[in-house]
Amino acid sequence: MVKKVSLINMKGGVGKSTIAVNLAWHFAAMHDWGKNVLVVDLDPQFNASSYLLGVSKYKEILDKDKPTIWDVFEQHTYTPGKKRSSLNPNDVVTNVRQFYDGGRIDLIPSRLELAYSLKNPAQKELLLSKLISKIENKYHLILIDCPPTESVFTTAAYLTADFILVPVKLEYLSAIGVSLLVRSMDEFHKQYEGHKVKLAGLVFNSTSDYVPEEAESKKDVLHIARRNGWYVFKNPITYSRSYPKGAREGQPIFRTTYSRYSQWRKFSKFANEFAQRIGL
């Protein structure tokens, strides 16, 4: 049975895209997993799309006007001279990589124009879940990379997902982002009582050796987590220059040039804990 997970935090720069891409690679490429993974890029900044595809292949999608997540949200709106037709769900999916062991990574890419959907968000929150329901049986895991601000995209992610994964960077404003997420989830469950999305947990990202500011921020976030009964992953994701290098090279942590085995093992421990949390 497919597991659908949205990566959400009401603060930007916490590593949602990087974690989503590396999780996709981990579960699709590792021979002991070999899963079919779909990444849905729900962020107008399209970081996950450019990370997975690379600049040239991503540009090719735009040049050929291949459907993206923008078309999903705009499929019933009018534009001058025409009405957008309903999408064939398979047309919006791009294959990123097929592995010999049977696993694969697919992507529903994003584009900058997705931000225009916010100008007329009415009655769009269910479009993503309807589209995903038509193709989800092809996948073991669906990862939804979300933008950092509350919008129709957040609601769409909640309605599509079974679980929420919350990356947290240990800095002063992190506690604010987590507090906003508490309120966001509470408001969603009040409005959509029939859909209960579970919290897979909070994962501390880009942690380093003991730093006083990190220690203070960690106490703030743990206080919020305990108060709400939220799980905090036992395996944090430690800081490594291989992550930004991987984004440039279009490779996961375990395939970047000169990547350190110790860093890959740390991420692998988190990924396996994550799989256990969601029952993958």
PAMITOR-684206 format. One record per residue: x, y, z of N, C-alpha, C in turn; residue number from 0. Coordinates in steps of 0.001 Angstrom, whole numbers, plus 500000, padded with zeros to 6 digits. Layout:
# residues N
[[X; Y; Z]; [X; Y; Z]; [X; Y; Z]; NUM]
...
***
This chain:
# residues 280
[[500844; 498809; 500000]; [500000; 500000; 500000]; [500882; 501244; 500000]; 0]
[[500566; 502201; 499141]; [501374; 503408; 499017]; [501344; 504240; 500299]; 1]
[[502474; 504854; 500617]; [502573; 505786; 501731]; [502800; 507180; 501152]; 2]
[[501956; 508127; 501538]; [502038; 509491; 500996]; [502439; 510446; 502115]; 3]
[[503545; 511165; 501899]; [504133; 511990; 502946]; [504390; 513390; 502408]; 4]
[[503901; 514399; 503120]; [504186; 515793; 502780]; [505258; 516331; 503709]; 5]
[[506254; 516992; 503131]; [507300; 517643; 503916]; [506915; 519097; 504085]; 6]
[[506622; 519486; 505328]; [506082; 520818; 505597]; [506798; 521449; 506786]; 7]
[[507090; 522720; 506662]; [507476; 523569; 507787]; [507131; 524983; 507373]; 8]
[[506594; 525769; 508283]; [506192; 527132; 507961]; [507377; 528099; 507984]; 9]
[[508563; 527558; 507796]; [509773; 528370; 507690]; [510581; 527846; 506515]; 10]
[[511091; 528753; 505711]; [511898; 528353; 504566]; [513330; 528028; 504959]; 11]
[[514045; 527381; 504053]; [515455; 527114; 504252]; [515781; 526034; 505255]; 12]
[[514832; 525146; 505532]; [515080; 524092; 506527]; [515509; 522775; 505879]; 13]
[[515520; 522728; 504537]; [516010; 521541; 503854]; [514951; 520570; 503372]; 14]
[[513714; 521045; 503182]; [512643; 520139; 502746]; [512969; 519476; 501407]; 15]
[[513390; 520273; 500438]; [513671; 519739; 499101]; [514832; 518756; 499132]; 16]
[[515897; 519103; 499841]; [517070; 518239; 499917]; [516721; 516903; 500558]; 17]
[[515938; 516940; 501627]; [515551; 515701; 502304]; [514626; 514868; 501420]; 18]
[[513670; 515526; 500751]; [512747; 514800; 499875]; [513503; 514063; 498773]; 19]
[[514442; 514747; 498134]; [515198; 514144; 497036]; [516069; 512996; 497536]; 20]
[[516749; 513190; 498661]; [517617; 512131; 499175]; [516822; 510927; 499676]; 21]
[[515636; 511164; 500229]; [514775; 510038; 500601]; [514336; 509269; 499359]; 22]
[[513989; 509987; 498300]; [513578; 509329; 497059]; [514694; 508439; 496530]; 23]
[[515912; 508949; 496490]; [517051; 508170; 496028]; [517297; 506962; 496942]; 24]
[[517213; 507191; 498224]; [517491; 506115; 499170]; [516557; 504927; 498941]; 25]
[[515269; 505198; 498844]; [514304; 504099; 498760]; [514183; 503510; 497363]; 26]
[[514563; 504268; 496340]; [514504; 503741; 494979]; [515791; 503034; 494576]; 27]
[[516941; 503576; 495006]; [518231; 503089; 494506]; [518865; 502015; 495380]; 28]
[[518598; 502051; 496681]; [519225; 501064; 497564]; [518666; 499672; 497270]; 29]
[[519552; 498699; 497042]; [519123; 497372; 496602]; [518226; 496667; 497618]; 30]
[[518337; 497042; 498910]; [517483; 496396; 499908]; [516110; 497060; 500000]; 31]
[[515861; 498102; 499194]; [514548; 498732; 499132]; [513926; 498556; 497742]; 32]
[[514510; 499196; 496729]; [514012; 499053; 495360]; [512572; 499487; 495176]; 33]
[[512204; 500615; 495789]; [510820; 501082; 495744]; [510576; 502002; 494541]; 34]
[[509321; 502066; 494126]; [508892; 503064; 493148]; [508465; 504307; 493913]; 35]
[[509145; 505424; 493638]; [508939; 506646; 494412]; [508527; 507781; 493476]; 36]
[[507507; 508515; 493879]; [507072; 509710; 493162]; [507335; 510930; 494028]; 37]
[[508020; 511922; 493467]; [508229; 513197; 494150]; [507312; 514229; 493503]; 38]
[[506521; 514904; 494309]; [505627; 515958; 493834]; [506203; 517293; 494305]; 39]
[[506616; 518118; 493355]; [507200; 519419; 493689]; [506076; 520445; 493748]; 40]
[[505718; 520845; 494956]; [504598; 521759; 495169]; [505076; 523180; 495460]; 41]
[[506346; 523446; 495231]; [506932; 524740; 495551]; [507224; 525522; 494266]; 42]
[[506701; 526745; 494130]; [506987; 527549; 492930]; [508474; 527794; 492694]; 43]
[[509299; 527629; 493705]; [510738; 527805; 493517]; [511391; 526599; 492844]; 44]
[[510658; 525510; 492659]; [511032; 524309; 491907]; [512419; 523750; 492247]; 45]
[[512827; 523818; 493513]; [514141; 523306; 493903]; [514253; 521797; 493722]; 46]
[[513234; 521060; 494138]; [513282; 519600; 493993]; [513336; 519200; 492526]; 47]
[[512617; 519929; 491673]; [512617; 519618; 490238]; [513996; 519800; 489630]; 48]
[[514624; 520940; 489914]; [515937; 521197; 489329]; [516996; 520277; 489929]; 49]
[[516841; 519901; 491199]; [517769; 518975; 491839]; [517695; 517608; 491161]; 50]
[[516482; 517092; 490963]; [516314; 515759; 490410]; [516634; 515685; 488916]; 51]
[[516282; 516720; 488174]; [516412; 516668; 486720]; [517703; 517289; 486202]; 52]
[[518245; 518250; 486941]; [519353; 519024; 486394]; [518809; 520164; 485550]; 53]
[[519628; 521181; 485334]; [519167; 522391; 484655]; [518722; 522106; 483223]; 54]
[[519510; 521349; 482452]; [519206; 521162; 481033]; [517925; 520361; 480834]; 55]
[[517752; 519279; 481590]; [516547; 518454; 481424]; [515313; 519192; 481935]; 56]
[[515493; 519965; 483011]; [514363; 520745; 483513]; [513953; 521804; 482493]; 57]
[[514933; 522470; 481891]; [514650; 523485; 480869]; [513956; 522859; 479663]; 58]
[[514317; 521636; 479345]; [513690; 520936; 478226]; [512205; 520728; 478473]; 59]
[[511833; 520424; 479710]; [510418; 520258; 480055]; [509656; 521562; 479843]; 60]
[[510259; 522664; 480273]; [509605; 523965; 480092]; [509519; 524342; 478621]; 61]
[[510594; 524096; 477865]; [510620; 524456; 476443]; [509570; 523675; 475655]; 62]
[[509340; 522420; 476049]; [508357; 521587; 475358]; [506948; 521779; 475914]; 63]
[[506838; 522658; 476905]; [505537; 522955; 477525]; [504869; 521692; 478055]; 64]
[[505690; 520806; 478633]; [505153; 519590; 479251]; [504359; 519977; 480499]; 65]
[[503229; 519342; 480751]; [502435; 519691; 481936]; [503233; 519545; 483229]; 66]
[[503000; 520457; 484148]; [503641; 520469; 485456]; [502564; 520541; 486531]; 67]
[[502992; 520696; 487768]; [502029; 520817; 488866]; [501144; 522049; 488688]; 68]
[[501643; 523059; 487994]; [500833; 524247; 487709]; [499595; 523867; 486909]; 69]
[[499769; 523002; 485919]; [498639; 522577; 485101]; [497621; 521785; 485919]; 70]
[[498102; 521090; 486939]; [497188; 520359; 487819]; [496230; 521329; 488507]; 71]
[[496772; 522424; 489010]; [495941; 523380; 489744]; [495145; 524305; 488832]; 72]
[[495527; 524402; 487569]; [494841; 525318; 486659]; [494023; 524593; 485597]; 73]
[[493787; 523283; 485752]; [493182; 522518; 484669]; [491731; 522888; 484383]; 74]
[[491060; 523565; 485296]; [489669; 523945; 485048]; [489474; 525456; 484965]; 75]
[[490556; 526202; 484881]; [490428; 527657; 484812]; [490447; 528129; 483368]; 76]
[[489934; 529332; 483166]; [489883; 529923; 481830]; [491085; 530820; 481611]; 77]
[[491649; 530750; 480422]; [492664; 531703; 479991]; [492143; 532352; 478725]; 78]
[[492642; 533539; 478355]; [492115; 534231; 477164]; [492095; 533327; 475930]; 79]
[[490910; 533112; 475406]; [490776; 532359; 474168]; [490566; 530867; 474324]; 80]
[[490799; 530318; 475521]; [490615; 528878; 475660]; [490393; 528506; 477121]; 81]
[[489863; 527318; 477310]; [489747; 526726; 478631]; [490715; 525553; 478714]; 82]
[[491458; 525480; 479799]; [492371; 524353; 479967]; [491562; 523066; 480129]; 83]
[[491974; 522041; 479448]; [491270; 520769; 479529]; [491772; 519964; 480726]; 84]
[[491005; 518944; 481109]; [491427; 518081; 482201]; [492683; 517318; 481788]; 85]
[[493528; 517057; 482754]; [494805; 516418; 482487]; [494703; 514910; 482482]; 86]
[[495486; 514286; 481616]; [495770; 512869; 481760]; [496849; 512776; 482830]; 87]
[[496581; 512126; 483965]; [497551; 512120; 485068]; [498941; 511648; 484657]; 88]
[[499019; 510720; 483706]; [500319; 510194; 483293]; [501142; 511230; 482529]; 89]
[[500482; 512213; 481905]; [501196; 513219; 481128]; [501997; 514171; 482004]; 90]
[[501601; 514302; 483262]; [502258; 515266; 484145]; [503447; 514649; 484881]; 91]
[[503634; 513340; 484742]; [504705; 512627; 485438]; [505919; 512469; 484522]; 92]
[[507100; 512803; 485045]; [508365; 512643; 484324]; [509217; 511603; 485034]; 93]
[[509734; 510636; 484289]; [510636; 509661; 484885]; [512010; 510271; 485049]; 94]
[[512568; 510155; 486237]; [513893; 510680; 486546]; [514952; 509606; 486396]; 95]
[[514700; 508441; 486973]; [515696; 507367; 486952]; [515019; 506014; 487153]; 96]
[[515429; 505041; 486377]; [514989; 503663; 486538]; [516203; 502838; 486956]; 97]
[[516073; 502015; 487988]; [517204; 501277; 488518]; [517092; 499796; 488166]; 98]
[[518242; 499155; 488067]; [518289; 497753; 487661]; [517550; 496850; 488643]; 99]
[[517541; 497228; 489920]; [516890; 496399; 490934]; [515372; 496544; 490930]; 100]
[[514863; 497380; 490025]; [513418; 497512; 489906]; [512838; 498810; 490424]; 101]
[[513569; 499521; 491273]; [513069; 500784; 491789]; [513149; 501892; 490753]; 102]
[[512372; 502945; 490966]; [512450; 504092; 490059]; [512048; 505366; 490804]; 103]
[[512479; 506493; 490252]; [512076; 507802; 490755]; [511329; 508525; 489647]; 104]
[[510111; 508944; 489926]; [509329; 509786; 489029]; [509119; 511141; 489700]; 105]
[[508750; 512113; 488895]; [508588; 513486; 489386]; [507400; 514162; 488722]; 106]
[[506613; 514854; 489509]; [505686; 515859; 488982]; [506367; 517200; 489224]; 107]
[[506935; 517794; 488173]; [507746; 518997; 488361]; [506905; 520248; 488621]; 108]
[[507573; 521245; 489150]; [506941; 522533; 489389]; [507536; 523567; 488448]; 109]
[[507015; 524772; 488529]; [507565; 525890; 487762]; [507161; 527183; 488456]; 110]
[[507846; 528249; 488119]; [507638; 529537; 488794]; [506196; 530018; 488678]; 111]
[[505554; 529732; 487544]; [504187; 530210; 487315]; [503183; 529625; 488299]; 112]
[[503567; 528584; 489014]; [502657; 528011; 490012]; [502186; 529066; 491000]; 113]
[[503026; 530054; 491258]; [502649; 531128; 492186]; [501402; 531872; 491722]; 114]
[[501138; 531885; 490410]; [499948; 532568; 489899]; [498665; 531915; 490394]; 115]
[[498742; 530618; 490714]; [497546; 529927; 491195]; [497043; 530505; 492507]; 116]
[[497925; 531179; 493239]; [497528; 531777; 494512]; [496610; 532982; 494318]; 117]
[[496588; 533541; 493114]; [495733; 534704; 492859]; [494259; 534314; 492794]; 118]
[[494002; 533052; 492461]; [492627; 532568; 492388]; [492584; 531147; 492943]; 119]
[[492696; 531014; 494274]; [492858; 529679; 494869]; [491562; 528909; 495101]; 120]
[[490421; 529527; 494852]; [489136; 528905; 495203]; [488938; 527573; 494503]; 121]
[[488504; 526584; 495285]; [488105; 525258; 494806]; [489246; 524499; 494106]; 122]
[[490476; 524755; 494518]; [491619; 524054; 493931]; [492266; 523067; 494898]; 123]
[[491860; 523083; 496152]; [492574; 522303; 497164]; [492443; 520793; 496966]; 124]
[[491405; 520338; 496255]; [491200; 518896; 496063]; [491799; 518356; 494764]; 125]
[[492299; 519250; 493913]; [492760; 518819; 492591]; [493966; 517892; 492668]; 126]
[[494875; 518149; 493605]; [496066; 517311; 493716]; [495700; 515909; 494193]; 127]
[[494900; 515813; 495234]; [494546; 514491; 495765]; [493762; 513677; 494741]; 128]
[[492932; 514335; 493941]; [492181; 513618; 492902]; [493120; 513057; 491845]; 129]
[[494113; 513843; 491449]; [495059; 513370; 490446]; [495921; 512234; 490994]; 130]
[[496421; 512405; 492218]; [497278; 511383; 492816]; [496521; 510069; 492991]; 131]
[[495237; 510141; 493321]; [494449; 508917; 493530]; [494374; 508058; 492273]; 132]
[[494577; 508664; 491102]; [494490; 507925; 489841]; [495795; 507218; 489480]; 133]
[[496905; 507602; 490132]; [498196; 507002; 489770]; [498934; 506403; 490967]; 134]
[[498398; 506555; 492171]; [499140; 506177; 493370]; [499421; 504680; 493459]; 135]
[[498607; 503856; 492787]; [498828; 502412; 492875]; [500100; 501964; 492146]; 136]
[[500754; 502866; 491440]; [502018; 502557; 490764]; [503219; 502717; 491695]; 137]
[[502981; 503283; 492889]; [504095; 503676; 493750]; [504001; 503055; 495136]; 138]
[[505168; 502922; 495753]; [505245; 502521; 497154]; [505291; 503749; 498067]; 139]
[[505881; 504846; 497555]; [506084; 506044; 498370]; [505896; 507278; 497501]; 140]
[[505122; 508246; 498017]; [504939; 509535; 497351]; [505360; 510620; 498333]; 141]
[[506316; 511444; 497900]; [506858; 512529; 498727]; [506438; 513863; 498128]; 142]
[[505811; 514712; 498938]; [505314; 516005; 498466]; [506139; 517110; 499118]; 143]
[[506901; 517830; 498307]; [507753; 518920; 498786]; [506947; 520213; 498758]; 144]
[[506701; 520787; 499935]; [505775; 521909; 500056]; [506491; 523247; 500223]; 145]
[[505852; 524342; 499796]; [506393; 525676; 500056]; [506243; 526016; 501538]; 146]
[[506982; 527037; 502011]; [507014; 527311; 503452]; [505902; 528220; 503971]; 147]
[[504992; 528635; 503110]; [503945; 529543; 503571]; [502573; 528873; 503471]; 148]
[[501698; 529227; 504387]; [500335; 528700; 504406]; [499572; 529177; 503172]; 149]
[[498985; 528237; 502431]; [498261; 528591; 501217]; [497392; 527406; 500805]; 150]
[[496762; 527519; 499630]; [495986; 526411; 499091]; [496868; 525193; 498854]; 151]
[[498171; 525416; 498617]; [499080; 524291; 498407]; [499248; 523488; 499700]; 152]
[[499269; 524175; 500838]; [499358; 523482; 502127]; [498136; 522603; 502341]; 153]
[[496963; 523166; 502081]; [495729; 522398; 502229]; [495710; 521206; 501286]; 154]
[[496152; 521420; 500052]; [496213; 520331; 499076]; [497150; 519229; 499549]; 155]
[[498267; 519611; 500147]; [499234; 518627; 500660]; [498640; 517843; 501818]; 156]
[[497958; 518521; 502727]; [497299; 517825; 503838]; [496279; 516817; 503314]; 157]
[[495483; 517242; 502338]; [494416; 516385; 501822]; [494955; 515179; 501048]; 158]
[[496156; 515300; 500523]; [496755; 514217; 499745]; [497523; 513249; 500619]; 159]
[[498127; 513751; 501685]; [499080; 512962; 502470]; [498417; 512102; 503541]; 160]
[[499132; 511025; 503882]; [498805; 510230; 505066]; [499611; 510721; 506265]; 161]
[[500823; 511239; 505974]; [501760; 511648; 507023]; [502389; 512997; 506685]; 162]
[[502837; 513674; 507742]; [503604; 514911; 507611]; [504987; 514695; 508212]; 163]
[[506008; 515069; 507462]; [507381; 515064; 507967]; [507826; 516517; 508079]; 164]
[[508366; 516865; 509245]; [508721; 518266; 509518]; [510228; 518403; 509715]; 165]
[[510962; 518877; 508709]; [512380; 519177; 508907]; [512539; 520469; 509706]; 166]
[[513473; 520461; 510650]; [513692; 521623; 511507]; [515176; 521928; 511568]; 167]
[[515536; 523173; 511274]; [516912; 523614; 511453]; [517013; 524270; 512819]; 168]
[[518076; 523955; 513542]; [518201; 524437; 514913]; [518743; 525857; 514933]; 169]
[[517817; 526783; 514775]; [518109; 528206; 514873]; [516890; 528887; 515484]; 170]
[[517051; 530128; 515878]; [516047; 530806; 516685]; [514650; 530777; 516069]; 171]
[[514537; 531025; 514750]; [513224; 531127; 514128]; [512545; 529778; 513891]; 172]
[[513267; 528687; 514130]; [512678; 527364; 513919]; [511465; 527131; 514804]; 173]
[[511569; 527537; 516046]; [510456; 527341; 516971]; [509211; 528074; 516493]; 174]
[[509412; 529232; 515864]; [508278; 529991; 515336]; [507610; 529209; 514206]; 175]
[[508438; 528644; 513305]; [507880; 527869; 512202]; [507109; 526659; 512682]; 176]
[[507620; 525979; 513706]; [506934; 524804; 514248]; [505632; 525215; 514933]; 177]
[[505656; 526342; 515644]; [504431; 526840; 516291]; [503355; 527150; 515263]; 178]
[[503752; 527747; 514146]; [502792; 528036; 513080]; [502227; 526750; 512482]; 179]
[[503050; 525712; 512409]; [502588; 524431; 511883]; [501556; 523799; 512808]; 180]
[[501755; 523933; 514108]; [500766; 523431; 515078]; [499405; 524048; 514786]; 181]
[[499393; 525358; 514628]; [498134; 526061; 514351]; [497558; 525656; 513001]; 182]
[[498434; 525508; 512002]; [497990; 525135; 510659]; [497315; 523771; 510660]; 183]
[[497923; 522793; 511322]; [497339; 521451; 511361]; [496036; 521430; 512147]; 184]
[[495980; 522195; 513244]; [494746; 522263; 514032]; [493601; 522832; 513197]; 185]
[[493885; 523907; 512462]; [492847; 524529; 511636]; [492414; 523600; 510516]; 186]
[[493358; 522858; 509940]; [492998; 521924; 508878]; [492061; 520841; 509407]; 187]
[[492389; 520256; 510545]; [491569; 519165; 511078]; [490187; 519643; 511512]; 188]
[[490075; 520905; 511900]; [488756; 521446; 512226]; [487912; 521616; 510965]; 189]
[[488567; 522037; 509873]; [487833; 522287; 508632]; [487533; 520998; 507873]; 190]
[[488462; 520044; 507937]; [488300; 518786; 507189]; [488317; 517634; 508192]; 191]
[[487224; 517470; 508898]; [487165; 516479; 509974]; [487306; 515047; 509449]; 192]
[[486967; 514822; 508199]; [487025; 513475; 507657]; [488405; 513021; 507235]; 193]
[[489381; 513921; 507239]; [490735; 513554; 506802]; [491719; 513857; 507922]; 194]
[[492206; 512822; 508555]; [493176; 512975; 509635]; [494567; 512634; 509126]; 195]
[[495392; 513628; 508976]; [496765; 513400; 508556]; [497628; 513238; 509808]; 196]
[[498496; 512232; 509808]; [499323; 511936; 510977]; [500681; 512620; 510858]; 197]
[[501264; 512915; 511999]; [502596; 513488; 512008]; [503617; 512369; 512148]; 198]
[[504424; 512167; 511100]; [505485; 511151; 511181]; [506543; 511570; 512185]; 199]
[[506790; 512880; 512265]; [507740; 513371; 513249]; [508499; 514597; 512790]; 200]
[[509263; 515149; 513716]; [510166; 516263; 513452]; [511583; 515719; 513350]; 201]
[[512315; 516139; 512325]; [513705; 515722; 512195]; [514600; 516961; 512216]; 202]
[[515595; 516951; 513086]; [516553; 518043; 513135]; [517510; 517900; 511960]; 203]
[[517616; 518949; 511152]; [518406; 518907; 509933]; [519598; 519847; 510016]; 204]
[[520672; 519444; 509368]; [521894; 520242; 509273]; [522472; 520553; 510647]; 205]
[[522428; 519558; 511531]; [522971; 519761; 512872]; [524496; 519649; 512843]; 206]
[[525130; 520244; 513819]; [526594; 520215; 513910]; [526977; 519790; 515317]; 207]
[[528261; 519850; 515601]; [528697; 519599; 516963]; [528103; 520661; 517875]; 208]
[[528241; 520470; 519144]; [527575; 521345; 520113]; [527828; 522834; 519835]; 209]
[[526720; 523530; 519640]; [526735; 524982; 519461]; [525670; 525533; 520408]; 210]
[[526000; 526535; 521219]; [525020; 527048; 522198]; [523680; 527424; 521586]; 211]
[[523676; 528079; 520432]; [522421; 528481; 519815]; [521597; 527267; 519411]; 212]
[[522253; 526229; 518890]; [521536; 525012; 518540]; [520898; 524379; 519773]; 213]
[[521618; 524385; 520864]; [521105; 523785; 522102]; [519860; 524519; 522589]; 214]
[[519884; 525857; 522529]; [518723; 526643; 522960]; [517532; 526409; 522041]; 215]
[[517788; 526409; 520733]; [516703; 526191; 519773]; [516115; 524799; 519916]; 216]
[[516979; 523828; 520190]; [516506; 522457; 520361]; [515570; 522356; 521557]; 217]
[[515901; 523043; 522638]; [515020; 523029; 523815]; [513662; 523615; 523484]; 218]
[[513646; 524706; 522708]; [512377; 525343; 522334]; [511513; 524396; 521504]; 219]
[[512135; 523747; 520504]; [511381; 522860; 519621]; [510904; 521614; 520371]; 220]
[[511762; 521053; 521216]; [511368; 519873; 521990]; [510210; 520188; 522934]; 221]
[[510186; 521395; 523466]; [509078; 521809; 524334]; [507767; 521801; 523558]; 222]
[[507785; 522340; 522338]; [506583; 522353; 521505]; [506173; 520925; 521146]; 223]
[[507168; 520098; 520815]; [506876; 518711; 520429]; [506241; 517941; 521585]; 224]
[[506799; 518083; 522789]; [506244; 517377; 523957]; [504834; 517851; 524266]; 225]
[[504625; 519143; 524159]; [503314; 519710; 524467]; [502236; 519169; 523530]; 226]
[[502620; 518865; 522277]; [501651; 518394; 521292]; [501710; 516887; 521059]; 227]
[[502586; 516210; 521814]; [502704; 514770; 521661]; [503306; 514359; 520328]; 228]
[[504201; 515184; 519791]; [504811; 514920; 518492]; [506099; 514131; 518648]; 229]
[[506317; 513215; 517743]; [507528; 512396; 517728]; [508700; 513196; 517172]; 230]
[[509862; 513037; 517790]; [511098; 513640; 517284]; [512043; 512502; 516910]; 231]
[[512531; 512514; 515686]; [513390; 511431; 515209]; [514661; 511331; 516047]; 232]
[[515015; 510108; 516361]; [516214; 509857; 517164]; [517490; 510067; 516349]; 233]
[[517365; 509960; 515025]; [518519; 510121; 514145]; [518412; 511452; 513398]; 234]
[[519151; 512480; 513822]; [519132; 513756; 513107]; [519941; 513658; 511812]; 235]
[[519781; 514655; 510960]; [520566; 514753; 509727]; [521667; 515770; 509968]; 236]
[[522888; 515316; 510012]; [524001; 516208; 510355]; [524425; 517035; 509150]; 237]
[[525047; 518154; 509443]; [525527; 519053; 508388]; [526631; 518376; 507583]; 238]
[[526568; 518540; 506267]; [527623; 518058; 505387]; [527634; 518901; 504121]; 239]
[[528836; 519276; 503664]; [528943; 520028; 502420]; [528538; 519179; 501220]; 240]
[[528415; 517875; 501414]; [528003; 516990; 500315]; [526555; 517230; 499896]; 241]
[[525713; 517773; 500775]; [524316; 518017; 500395]; [524197; 519115; 499346]; 242]
[[524760; 520325; 499557]; [524702; 521326; 498484]; [525484; 520892; 497244]; 243]
[[526566; 520124; 497432]; [527314; 519605; 496288]; [526440; 518632; 495497]; 244]
[[525655; 517832; 496218]; [524758; 516902; 495556]; [523715; 517612; 494711]; 245]
[[523200; 518727; 495210]; [522219; 519496; 494448]; [522841; 520004; 493145]; 246]
[[524079; 520450; 493206]; [524766; 520931; 492004]; [525016; 519788; 491023]; 247]
[[525397; 518636; 491546]; [525742; 517494; 490692]; [524530; 516648; 490310]; 248]
[[523376; 516910; 490941]; [522199; 516102; 490684]; [522330; 514696; 491241]; 249]
[[522992; 514576; 492388]; [523255; 513283; 492992]; [522844; 513296; 494466]; 250]
[[522481; 512122; 495004]; [522159; 512027; 496428]; [523437; 512024; 497253]; 251]
[[523289; 512035; 498560]; [524423; 512107; 499471]; [525402; 510958; 499260]; 252]
[[524911; 509788; 498854]; [525799; 508640; 498729]; [526453; 508531; 497355]; 253]
[[526181; 509508; 496451]; [526806; 509458; 495128]; [527576; 510728; 494779]; 254]
[[527648; 511674; 495664]; [528402; 512889; 495364]; [529895; 512575; 495357]; 255]
[[530654; 513369; 494608]; [532093; 513163; 494546]; [532713; 513407; 495917]; 256]
[[533558; 512510; 496323]; [534271; 512588; 497593]; [533341; 512587; 498803]; 257]
[[532153; 512038; 498627]; [531234; 511983; 499771]; [531803; 511048; 500834]; 258]
[[531532; 511361; 502073]; [532053; 510570; 503182]; [531037; 509509; 503570]; 259]
[[531513; 508278; 503703]; [530649; 507152; 504044]; [529902; 507415; 505351]; 260]
[[530571; 508073; 506292]; [529949; 508322; 507593]; [528708; 509198; 507456]; 261]
[[528755; 510184; 506543]; [527598; 511055; 506353]; [526445; 510298; 505703]; 262]
[[526765; 509446; 504738]; [525710; 508651; 504113]; [525070; 507719; 505128]; 263]
[[525870; 507098; 505985]; [525337; 506182; 506984]; [524396; 506908; 507949]; 264]
[[524738; 508144; 508292]; [523874; 508914; 509194]; [522527; 509190; 508539]; 265]
[[522557; 509572; 507263]; [521287; 509812; 506578]; [520511; 508506; 506442]; 266]
[[521210; 507427; 506168]; [520564; 506128; 506015]; [519844; 505713; 507297]; 267]
[[520447; 506001; 508444]; [519800; 505673; 509718]; [518503; 506457; 509880]; 268]
[[518537; 507745; 509507]; [517306; 508535; 509569]; [516260; 507962; 508609]; 269]
[[516677; 507642; 507364]; [515737; 507145; 506358]; [515070; 505847; 506816]; 270]
[[515839; 504982; 507433]; [515270; 503714; 507907]; [514327; 503925; 509084]; 271]
[[514647; 504885; 509950]; [513732; 505233; 511042]; [512449; 505829; 510476]; 272]
[[512585; 506660; 509454]; [511437; 507253; 508772]; [510550; 506160; 508175]; 273]
[[511173; 505169; 507520]; [510401; 504076; 506919]; [509615; 503318; 507981]; 274]
[[510236; 503116; 509132]; [509543; 502422; 510218]; [508379; 503232; 510736]; 275]
[[508545; 504543; 510827]; [507498; 505413; 511339]; [506245; 505397; 510460]; 276]
[[506439; 505299; 509138]; [505284; 505355; 508238]; [504838; 503974; 507784]; 277]
[[505551; 502937; 508207]; [505165; 501579; 507843]; [505475; 501222; 506406]; 278]
[[506585; 501737; 505903]; [506967; 501473; 504519]; [507516; 500054; 504372]; 279]
***
